[in-house]
Amino acid sequence: MKLKQRVVLLAILLVIFIFTKVFLIDNLDTSAANREDQRAFHRMMAGLRVELEPKLDHTLQSPWEIAAQWVVPREVYPEETPELGAIMHAMATKKVIKADVGYKGTQLKALLILEGGQKVVFKPKRYSRDYVVEGEPYAGYDRHNAEVAAFHLDRILGFRRAPLVVGRFVNLRTEIKPVATEQLLSTFLTVGNNTCFYGKCYYCRETEPACADGDTMEGSVTLWLPDVWPLQKHRHPWGRTYREGKLARWEYDESYCDAVKKTAPYDSGPRLLDIIDTAVFDYLIGNADRHHYESFQDDEGASMLILLDNAKSFGNPSLDERSILAPLYQCCIIRVSTWNRLNYLKNGVLKSALKSAMAHDPIVPVLSDPHLDAVDQRLLSVLATVKQCTDQFGADTVLVEDRMPLSHL
């Protein structure tokens, strides 16, 4: 064999060797990542049931201090949360030392300060568990139980981007009115034998108060994020116009995602993939009302999309609003870790996990069976949507590896 032929042959063999090595390493990395996803799923399932326990034996810190230290730019709480039960117990039982009208918004809420100085947002019960909200997918009052269920779904999906929520019963006459500000107190009234209030908000009306059962009102409390993490509000790129006959661009332009990808903060960093995760999350809970979203301030797109205000969810178990998935089916990308987690949750696992996660909440049962069934059914639609994308563009394009190291130091 001539020298020139040998050189060519060696070059070809070298290219084959390098390609094979890179391919094998890439496959090994992918397999290792998938194995870690599976281990994370099993860890989540093992710690799913949270019993509300007052004890914090291993620390002198208060529940509020622990929860505040959990928050980092990409997580509200860590994967391992042995103190979660104690924090949620404190949220559900600590004495209310001040009650005020809620922060700005369209829906009724109250801002409570619990013993130890911790702020929480109280959302009152408006509907019975089996009530079906008809009309537009964003119709109706806020659902307090939806906030509880959405928090636990956030745990199950492994996002860890929703503030802590737990159900709570409060006595309006003995716990709230004595510590209420004049502004809140002025909205209290009696309807029949029930104590009611209507608060201050865009849609709050004296003719539409939230009423207790006698003096005892069921609701949810959401833990206020630490003040050292100020929030920044963003318009959701797939937000609705809320105007009859007027469509948002994404509703008629199938190439809309290409324009979004050229706009900060979606042109780099994790934010667009967070939008996709959120679309999956919102579709599962039936939330078509995420017109804005929050991140931490001055984050330059690196902070998580925080899953706040999930109460316009679980309104109609028979309504699957596919347009909520528009970011997914228009961009046709999704995190590998999210895809893996969704696959682990099929065949009834999601329904069972969600029911188990909420089993010890004070307002159990949090969801009716039709809503639990609906979550399982919607999961199949999400998986089918991703499959359509992979069939069209290939798995290597659709499934995006994005695993950011997280620190709780």
Buried (B, 14 or more C-beta within 10 A) or exposed (E): EEEEEEEEEEEEEEEEEEEEEEEEEEEEEEEEBEEEBEEBBEEBBEBBEBEBBEEBEEEEEBBBBBBBEBBBBBBBBBBEBEBBBBBBBBBBBBEBEBBBBBEEBEBBBBBBBBEEEBBBBBBBBBBEBEEBBEEBBBBBBBBBBBBBBBBBBBBBBBBBBBBBBBBBBBBBBEBBBEBBEEEBBEBBEEEEEBBBBBBBBEEBEEEEBBBBEEBBBBBBBBBBBBEEBEBEEBEBBBBBEEEEEEEBEBEEEEEBBEEBEEEEBBEEBBBBBBBBBBBBBBBBBBBBBBBEBBBBEEBEBBBBBBBBBBBBBBBBBEBBBEBBBBBBBBBBBBBBBBBBBBBBBEEEBBBBBBBBBBBBBBBEBBBBEBBBBBBBBBBEEBBEBBEBBBEEEEEEEBBBEBEEEEEEE
